[in-house]
Every structure is written in structure tokens, then in C-alpha cells.
Amino acid sequence: MTVGRGGTEQTLAPFWAGEGFPADVRAVLRVMRDSPLDDGATPVVVARRLSPGARALLTDLDTSWADESGALDVTSGPILVHTPGAPPLRQPRPLRFTPAAGALAELLLTRATAGEHLFPTITDLAARTGISRGATSRALTFFDAQGWTSSRGPQRGPAARRELLERGAMLEAWARWYADGRDETVETHAVIRDPSTWLRDVVARRWRAGTWAVTGLAALDQRAPFATAVNPIDLYLHRAEFDSDLDAHLRAVGLVRVDTGVRVRVLRADRHLHLPDPETPTETGPPVVDDVRLYGDLLRRGGVRAEDYATHLREHRIGF
């Protein structure tokens, strides 16, 4: 590709960085280092939409970039072009996930954060999610139609496997669908001077391990500190405890139901939510939901800065 100005032509060499998050950019930078270029050619990182963190990374490295929003920052010889690009487009309507497809997408995306792109058979997935084999098969067909997944090996039978190809696109679609959902929530209040201390010294001692987990801003503060405040604190409680003796659980940790001045929101855990296993070693601190669920929860309940919080988590923890 060549660009010209005032009779001068410069050669640009584009390198594709996928969704445009810092992890994508770091991967393509490694490719760029090992790729031979024509004399005088300027490498340019291109992506669907480079995130703020990715743009800052490229700027620090004095590397040219461009994305499909129309934003670009290119320096090549005497040619210098910079534009912030078009403003964000109105979010498209969420794809029509079924609850089964939503649960399955969350499982596959969570596995992808651990680097697992080839996922189990339909039978195994159905067993892990508690979804019927028929609903699992229909969800996978839906994912294939979107281009997020693709069959690998035998097309049918017990050995059929699929690969997750478009992690970022699936995450965005799932998160838009998930953020549009509704919670079963009880709003409460308590005098809490330090959320971390309260979670560790009160909740962890009085609620049974394996039946609860932190999400929202308090979880973000544990995983990737960013917000200056963590109010309200969002806690998932297992549906059995929520449905049978919720008031006893609230009293045990000093929570009182309120209509205003909400300090803690207690959320009924859906049947597909994976609550941290008390027998499995975790990071220091209270039990926290998986990063993919946390990403969705920040978008669903994060308030006016929901997008900022979710993007920060995506860049620093999820990576796609």
C-alpha cells in the first residue's frame, strides 16, 4: 500500500491486530519484529477498533496504527496523518441468545481466558452446563452461523469438536445480550467502613464457603483496581440460600433491607453461574466471579461509567 503527498510516495505495511485490545497488539508486534519489510516501508498496526489502552501502547512505542472506525495515527517519512475517527456508533440490538446459548457462550469465553480454544464435545458441554444435548447443539449451530466457532475434525458423532475463532466478537455480542437482562436483587444497607475488611472478617466467616461470591465494583477492585469507590457492593448468593432463609443470611452479616441509601446488593445466583469452589485455591481475598461474568455484570450494573469499568477489566484481565 502506498500513500502520497506533494509528489512524495511512502509505502505502508499493514499488520492485522484483530479486535484491537492490548493483548492483540502485543502479539502482532512480535510478528512485526520478525517480518522483513521493503526498504523505507512503514509498518502500521490495523484492527477493528483499537482500544484506548492499545492506542496508548502504540503511541508510546512510536508505532503507526489505524482501525475500522476511521481513527488513525500514521507517520511515514514527511507524511503525518492523525484523526480520532468517527464517534462510537449506536450499539446494535443484542443478538437473540437463548438462555442456553448465553450460558454456553459464557462457559466457552471463560475457558478462552485460560487459553483454551478447542472445546469439549456436545455431551461434555451439556454435562458441564446442565443444558440438554439438543439445546447445546442448537446453540453451537448458532455460534457457527455467526462465525464465532467452527467445526474441527469429524462433523458428527462423539468425536466432533469445535474451535473458538472469534473470541472478541462473541464476548461483545454475549455482553450486550447479558447486560440487557434482569436480576433478582435485594437492596440492603449496613455501616461498612472498609469493604475488603467487611468481606473478609464478616461475610467470609458467616456465609458458608461456596455459596457466595463478589461481583461488580468490589470485585473489580480485587482483580484490576480502577474505580475510586466500590459502592454499592454486589454479592451473589446461591439460589438455595436466597430462596429459603435470605433474611437469616442478611442478619448474620448485619444487612437491613432498604429502599434508599443502598450499600450492598444481594443477587440471586442463576443456575449457570459458577461460584468459586471452596476446595480450590484462589487469589488472595474474598471469592470473586470469573472475569467474563464480572465483565457482563459491570456492563449490567456499573452505572454511568459502566463502559469504562468493563473496558478496563477487558484490557487488563480478559485480553480479547
N, C-alpha and C positions, 0 to 999 in steps of 0.2 A: 504494500500500500504506500502511495506517495502523496504528499501534500506540498503545495507550492505557494509562494508569496513573493511578489516583486521579481519574478523571473528565477527565483531560487526554489529548487525542489529538495525535499527531505524524505527519506524512507522511514516508515513506521513498521515495526514488527509486533503484531498483537499477540498476547498470551492470555488465554481464557481462564478466568478465575471463578466460574460457576455462579453461585448465589451472591458472592462478594463479601463474605464475612472474613475477619482476620485469619482464621484457620485456612480458608480457601486461598487467600492472598499469600500466606507464608508458603503453602505448598507450591504455588505457581512460581514464586520467587526462586525456589530451589531448582525448578525446571529451567528457569531463565538463566541461572548461573551456568548450567551445563549445556546450553544451546548455542551453537555457533550463529553469529549474525553477520550479515553483509557489512562491509566497511561503511561506517557512518550511519548505520541503521539505529533507530531509537526504539528500544523495547517499550511497549505500552500494555499495562495490565487492563483487561476489559472484563466486565461482569454484567450480570443482570441489573443489580443495583448495589453499588458499593456502600457498605455501612459506614457511619461516621468514624468508627474505630479503624476500619480498613483504610479509609481515606487519610486519616491522621498517620497511620503506619507508612503509607506510600509517600506522603509528604515528607515525613522525617527521613526517609531513605532517598529522597530526591528522585523518585520514580514516576514516570508519566502514567496516567490512568484515564479511563473513560468507562461509562456504563450506559445501559439502555434507557435511562431516564433523560439522557441528553447532557448529563454532567460530564465534564472532562477537565483535566489539568495536564496539558501536554507541552513540553519544552523540547524542541528539536532544532538544533542549530539556531538560526536567527528567528525561528518561528516560536511564538509563545501564545497559547490559547488557554483561556480559563473561563468556565461558565459553571454556575451551581446546578444547572439543569432545571427541568420543569418541577413545579411543586408536586408533592405526593398526590397521586390520583385517588379519587374516592374508592374506598375498599369495595371490591366486588362482593356480590351476595355470597354467603357461605355455600360451599358445595353441600349437597344433601346427603350428608353422612347419616347412616342409621346408627343407633346406639352401639350395635355390634361392631360396625365398621370403625366408629370412633374409638372404642376400647381396643380394637386390634391395631389401629394406627398408633395409638399411644404406646402399646407394647413394642411395636417394631421400632418406633422412634427412640424409645428408651434403650433398646438394645443397640441402636446405631450410635448412641452417645458413648458406648463402650467399644465401638469399632466393629460391631457385628453387623455385616451387611447381607449375609446369606442366612435366611431364617428357616425355622423348622417346618416340618410337613404340616398339612392341614390338620391331621389328627393331633399332633403335638400342640399346635396353636389353639385348637379347640379346648384341649385339656387345660392349658395354662390360663385361658381367659374365662372358662366356664361358658363359652358360647357354643352353640350346636355346630356340627361339621357343615351343615348346609349353609348357615349364616356366615360361617368363616369363609367358605368357598365363594359365596356371593360378594363378600367384602373384598376378597383378593382379586376377583374379576373386576370390581370397581376400581381398585388401585391400578391394575394393569391398564385399564381404559384411560386413566389419567396420565399414564406414562411414568408413574412413580416406581412401579415394580415390574419385573419381567421374569418369565419362567426360565429355569436353568436345568438342563438335563431332561429326563423323561417328562412329558407334558401331563401325564395322568398316572394315577396309581400311588402306592405308598411311598415311592421314591421321588415323587415330584417335589421340586424345591423352587423357591423364588429368591430373587435378589433385589434389595432396595437400591434403586438407582438415583432417585431424586429426593434426597433427604430434606433439603431445604424447602422444596416446593410442597412436599407432603406436610412438613411442620407448619408452614404458613396456612395451608388450607385447613388442617386439623385445628389449629389455634383459633382461626376465625369462627369455625363452627363451635368449638368448645366455649369460646368467650361469649357466645350468644345464649348459652344455657342458663339454667336457674339452679339455685341452691336451696336445700332445706337448712335453714340457719336460725340459731337463737342468738340474739344480741344481748350482751351482758356487760356488767361493769365490776371493777374491783380497783382498789388502790394498789398500783403496781409502780414502784419506783424504778426498777431496772428489769426489763423483760427477760433478759437472759438468766438472771438470778431467780426470778419467779418461776420460769420454766424448769430450771434445774432443781431448785430446792422445794418447790411446792408441787407443780404438776407431775414431775417425774417421780415423786415419792408417793403420790396419792392416786394417780391413774395407772392402771395396770399396763406394763410394757407390752407393746404390740397392738394396743387398741387405740393409739392416738399418734398424731404427727403434726408438725408445724408446717404451715404454708404461708403464702403472702409475703408481706414486707419483713416480718420477723425471720422467715426462712431465708429470704434474700440477704438479710444481714448476716446470717450464718454462712451462706455459700459464697456470696460475692458482694461484700458491703458496698452500698451505693447511696441509699436513702438516708436522710438526716433524721428521720423519725420512723418508728415502726408501729404506728397507731392507725387502725386497730390491729391487734394480734389475732391472726386466723389460726384456729386449731381444728383439725379433723378428729372426729370421734367415731369409733366403729359403730356401725348401724345397730348392732345388738345392744350396746350400752346406750346409745342415743334413744332408741325406741323403748327401752324397758325402765331404766332408772336414771334418766337425764338429770332430774333435779338433785338427786343424791350426788351425782358427779359434779354438778355445779357447786353445791355446798362444800364439797370436800376441798375445793381449791379456792373458796372464798368468792365465787362469782354470783352475782344477783342479776336477774333479768331486768332490762331497762328498755325504754323507748327512745331515750336521748342519752347523750354522753357515753356512747358505746366505746368500751375499751377492749373487749375480747368478743370475737365472733366464733361460736362453736358450730361447726359444719358437720352434717351427717355424711359420713364416708359412703360413697357409692360402692356397689359390689365389685366394680372393676378396679378400684383404687388399691394399689399395693402399699400397705402400711409396712414400715420397716420391721423386719424380723428381729425380735429382741435377742435371739441367739447369734445373730450375725454382727460382727464388729462393724461399727460405723465411724464416721468422722466425729471428732470431739464436739460435744454439745447435745442438745435435745434431738429426738428423731425428726427428720425432715423428709418431705416427699421427694420423689425423683425429680430431676431437673426439668423434664418435659412437662410433668403435671404442674410444677411450680411456674413454668413459663405460661401455661394456659391460665393458671389462677391469677397471675399478675395482670394479665390482659382482662380477665373477667371482673376482678375486684380492685384493681390498682388505682382507681380514681383518675384524676386529671393527668397524672404522669405515668399512666399505665404503660404506654408505648416505650417511654424512656427506661422504666424499670425492666420490662421484658427484653428490650434490645440489649441492655447491659448484661443481663443473665445469658442471653444467647451468645454474645460475643465472648464472654469470659468463661463460660462453663459448657455450653452445648457445642459451639464451634461450627454449626452449619445452619 
